[in-house]
Amino acid sequence: MAAITLAAASLKPLADRVLIKVSASEETTAGGILLPDTAKEKPQVGEITAVGPGKVDDKGTRQPVEVKVGDKVLYSKYAGTEVKVAGDEFVLLSEKDILAVLG
């Protein structure tokens, strides 16, 4: 995945893409051992901050996106493009890479 650093915080996803703010990764193990940066796993959970208008199908009609801003979601491990905006980490990915909405 490519990482992009932007200065402006105004990103609007196109088609069926969503912008997800990545949740913080675990700093310690269940036993209380501190993890170094190299041992931390990339989180796969985040909150949707922006949603595109939806994908256009073969007939020319727009299919709405099933998720909405504010949903907490679980997404594929290696999906999307990492984006840094004002020090915050985001992932821009297609709706099909979202595995579940967390309740």
Residue frames as qw, qx, qy, qz and C-alpha x, y, z in Angstrom:
[[0.000, 0.887, 0.462, 0.000, 0.00, 0.00, 0.00],
 [0.381, 0.438, -0.020, 0.814, 1.15, 3.50, -0.76],
 [0.308, -0.664, -0.461, 0.502, 1.16, 6.17, 1.94],
 [0.222, 0.636, 0.249, 0.695, 0.22, 9.74, 1.09],
 [0.294, -0.455, -0.432, 0.721, 0.65, 12.81, 3.28],
 [0.094, 0.696, 0.455, 0.548, -1.81, 15.68, 2.74],
 [0.143, 0.056, -0.322, 0.934, -2.06, 19.15, 4.21],
 [0.463, -0.157, -0.085, -0.868, -5.82, 19.67, 3.75],
 [0.266, 0.029, 0.889, -0.370, -8.40, 17.70, 5.72],
 [0.634, 0.394, 0.168, -0.645, -11.09, 17.91, 3.04],
 [0.018, -0.181, 0.917, 0.355, -11.22, 14.54, 1.30],
 [0.717, 0.227, 0.200, -0.629, -14.33, 13.42, -0.56],
 [0.442, -0.103, 0.869, 0.198, -14.29, 9.77, -1.69],
 [0.458, 0.301, -0.417, -0.725, -15.50, 8.97, -5.20],
 [0.618, 0.019, -0.700, -0.357, -17.84, 6.17, -6.33],
 [0.825, -0.431, -0.315, -0.184, -18.19, 3.40, -3.70],
 [0.562, 0.223, -0.515, 0.608, -15.11, 4.37, -1.70],
 [0.528, -0.811, -0.225, -0.110, -15.10, 5.25, 2.00],
 [0.262, 0.605, -0.476, 0.581, -12.63, 7.11, 4.20],
 [0.798, -0.487, -0.356, 0.000, -11.98, 5.38, 7.53],
 [0.116, -0.789, 0.464, -0.385, -10.16, 6.85, 10.54],
 [0.698, 0.113, -0.687, 0.167, -7.93, 4.06, 11.83],
 [0.698, -0.695, -0.058, -0.160, -8.37, 3.09, 15.48],
 [0.106, -0.773, 0.604, -0.164, -5.29, 3.17, 17.72],
 [0.759, 0.165, -0.629, 0.021, -3.27, -0.05, 17.84],
 [0.812, -0.559, -0.168, 0.019, -2.67, -1.98, 21.04],
 [0.076, 0.833, -0.462, 0.294, 0.27, -0.67, 23.08],
 [0.287, -0.422, 0.811, -0.288, 0.50, -3.68, 25.43],
 [0.417, -0.031, -0.879, -0.229, -0.28, -7.38, 25.37],
 [0.679, -0.524, -0.356, -0.371, -2.97, -9.00, 27.53],
 [0.795, -0.308, -0.357, 0.382, -0.21, -9.85, 30.02],
 [0.267, -0.937, -0.054, 0.217, 0.93, -6.21, 30.27],
 [0.648, -0.184, 0.339, 0.657, 4.07, -6.39, 28.10],
 [0.203, 0.795, -0.058, -0.568, 4.78, -3.18, 26.16],
 [0.783, 0.377, 0.418, 0.263, 5.00, -3.72, 22.41],
 [0.260, -0.425, 0.312, 0.809, 7.62, -1.94, 20.26],
 [0.466, 0.558, -0.076, -0.682, 6.43, -0.25, 17.06],
 [0.295, 0.372, -0.788, -0.391, 7.81, -3.08, 14.91],
 [0.003, -0.082, -0.988, 0.131, 5.78, -5.74, 16.75],
 [0.395, 0.361, 0.422, -0.731, 2.42, -3.93, 16.62],
 [0.337, 0.357, 0.812, 0.317, -0.18, -5.28, 14.23],
 [0.107, -0.095, -0.275, -0.951, -1.92, -2.92, 11.85],
 [0.367, 0.272, 0.645, -0.613, -5.45, -2.33, 13.18],
 [0.008, 0.223, 0.806, 0.548, -8.36, -3.46, 11.02],
 [0.110, -0.726, -0.665, 0.137, -11.04, -1.48, 12.84],
 [0.188, -0.036, 0.017, 0.981, -11.98, 2.14, 12.28],
 [0.224, 0.651, 0.533, -0.492, -14.74, 4.72, 12.06],
 [0.415, 0.515, 0.521, 0.539, -16.11, 5.94, 8.73],
 [0.158, -0.540, -0.154, 0.812, -15.57, 9.68, 8.31],
 [0.358, 0.496, -0.226, -0.758, -16.64, 10.15, 4.66],
 [0.605, 0.231, 0.761, 0.032, -18.61, 8.12, 2.10],
 [0.024, -0.129, 0.566, 0.814, -18.73, 8.40, -1.69],
 [0.557, 0.163, 0.006, -0.814, -22.02, 8.71, -3.60],
 [0.812, 0.097, 0.541, -0.197, -22.04, 5.05, -4.74],
 [0.314, -0.205, 0.764, 0.525, -21.00, 2.96, -7.71],
 [0.585, 0.421, -0.130, -0.681, -22.67, 3.29, -11.13],
 [0.698, 0.018, 0.716, 0.012, -23.81, -0.09, -12.49],
 [0.337, 0.045, 0.721, 0.604, -23.95, -1.28, -16.12],
 [0.127, 0.705, 0.667, 0.208, -27.41, 0.25, -16.62],
 [0.191, 0.496, 0.025, 0.846, -26.22, 3.69, -15.53],
 [0.532, -0.743, -0.206, -0.351, -28.02, 3.79, -12.18],
 [0.096, 0.576, -0.607, 0.539, -26.14, 4.65, -9.00],
 [0.743, -0.317, -0.588, 0.041, -26.03, 1.95, -6.33],
 [0.315, -0.839, 0.187, -0.401, -26.04, 3.58, -2.86],
 [0.335, 0.366, -0.768, 0.405, -23.34, 2.68, -0.35],
 [0.665, -0.441, -0.590, -0.123, -24.58, 0.46, 2.51],
 [0.558, -0.361, -0.419, 0.619, -22.50, 2.11, 5.25],
 [0.004, -0.923, -0.202, -0.326, -22.78, 5.65, 6.61],
 [0.223, 0.585, -0.414, 0.661, -20.58, 8.20, 8.36],
 [0.477, -0.517, 0.411, -0.580, -20.06, 7.27, 12.01],
 [0.979, -0.059, -0.112, -0.159, -20.25, 3.48, 11.54],
 [0.342, -0.628, 0.698, 0.037, -17.47, 1.46, 13.18],
 [0.888, 0.365, -0.157, -0.231, -16.29, -1.17, 10.72],
 [0.683, -0.362, 0.584, 0.249, -13.92, -4.11, 10.35],
 [0.598, 0.725, -0.198, -0.279, -12.03, -4.04, 7.04],
 [0.951, 0.216, -0.085, 0.205, -9.60, -6.30, 5.15],
 [0.683, -0.558, 0.093, 0.461, -6.03, -6.30, 6.42],
 [0.459, -0.197, 0.399, 0.769, -4.25, -5.22, 3.23],
 [0.276, 0.718, 0.582, 0.263, -7.04, -3.19, 1.63],
 [0.007, -0.972, -0.233, 0.033, -7.02, 0.44, 0.62],
 [0.500, 0.521, -0.151, 0.675, -4.56, 3.30, 0.59],
 [0.498, -0.563, -0.393, 0.530, -3.16, 4.77, 3.79],
 [0.170, 0.735, 0.143, 0.640, -3.57, 8.55, 4.04],
 [0.434, -0.387, -0.438, 0.686, -2.22, 10.92, 6.71],
 [0.001, -0.741, -0.283, -0.609, -4.16, 14.14, 7.27],
 [0.242, -0.757, 0.216, -0.567, -3.01, 16.58, 9.97],
 [0.089, -0.447, 0.805, -0.380, -1.27, 13.78, 11.88],
 [0.739, 0.020, 0.498, -0.454, -4.27, 11.42, 11.86],
 [0.103, -0.187, 0.906, 0.365, -4.17, 8.09, 10.01],
 [0.699, 0.338, 0.192, -0.600, -6.93, 7.21, 7.55],
 [0.359, -0.026, 0.866, 0.346, -7.54, 4.40, 5.06],
 [0.525, 0.415, -0.120, -0.733, -9.32, 5.06, 1.76],
 [0.196, -0.080, 0.963, 0.169, -10.87, 1.85, 0.46],
 [0.415, -0.113, -0.595, -0.679, -13.67, 0.41, -1.62],
 [0.682, -0.264, 0.213, -0.648, -16.92, -0.62, 0.05],
 [0.918, 0.084, -0.354, -0.156, -16.32, -4.25, -0.95],
 [0.500, 0.325, -0.646, 0.477, -13.25, -4.33, 1.35],
 [0.396, -0.368, 0.433, -0.721, -15.43, -3.70, 4.43],
 [0.299, -0.002, -0.954, 0.006, -16.09, -7.02, 6.15],
 [0.344, -0.578, -0.736, 0.084, -18.56, -6.03, 8.88],
 [0.165, -0.660, 0.046, -0.731, -20.22, -3.14, 10.67],
 [0.357, -0.066, -0.773, 0.520, -19.58, -3.33, 14.43],
 [0.362, -0.683, -0.502, -0.389, -22.59, -2.80, 16.67]]
